[in-house]
């Protein structure tokens, strides 16, 4: 056989082998590698695709935060919030980030960390510009936390502006509960009192009492408002001239805090702890001592703990 014949045989053999291989490869059934795009090892999404948002469990986070606060474990509460902030950032969860910033603002207010509170306020304000939050009740809650922090650190004019933003959101929304409105009006009253706008303060306190009267278990919050009214009278008229009004307010607050059936939980302990010095300031020492004792009992604080 000449060279040409050998070549023809080789060509036919090669063609047959290629055809058989093709038949084995293309069976009419596609395997995943035929159609699935390669994925990013970090986010698990196909290259070039927008990663899915991974929501953080907001309700569970808040419940756990309440546990920390009920034990006054402020360091644990901060670690808890900062951990979930990182999770929200990694998951691209803008709603989760806003919730955590809002809680951090409240935490740093309670622990008197002004610089950290202001950093979180600045970050939250940037997020609030996102159209996703427009007109939602969640915006109102964040505005309240921002305003309350500003007020706590002496920035009352700025605080009142944020309270007004919150009021617009709440009053325009059917989803705003009486509890939210009651807390807002009480805080606005405190802010107005600090600015010596006493008529406005008293109007907001009256609205707060009206709203909280419709809330089951709202007596401790009403008590706080009555104590704020006592302070307003003292600031406006002086201790001596306002003595009768102050005593009326204190008596109302004491009665509300003694309401039968109130749950003795972390929130009640916090209210008792904050109200006790106010009663003591106005000479209601027995009431102050009793509230301080209740707070200690709920928190589980012993005399040894107090000495330490």
Secondary structure, 3 states (H helix, E strand, C coil): CCHHHHHHHHHHHHHHHHHHHHHHHCCCCCCHHHHCCCECCCCCCECCCCCCCCCCCHHHHHHHHHHHHHCCCHHHHHHHHHHHHHHHHHCCCHHHHHHHHHHHHHHHHHCCCHHHHHHHHHHHHHHHCCHHHCCCHHHHHHHHHHHHHHHHCCCHHHHHHHHHHHHHHHHCCCCCCHHHHHHHHHHHHHHHHHCCCHHHHHHHHHHHHHHHCCCCCCHHHHHHHHHHHHHHHHHHHCCCCCHHHHHHHHHHHHHHHCCCCCCCCHHHHHHHHHHHHHHHHCCCHHHHHHHHHHHHHHHCCCHHHHHC
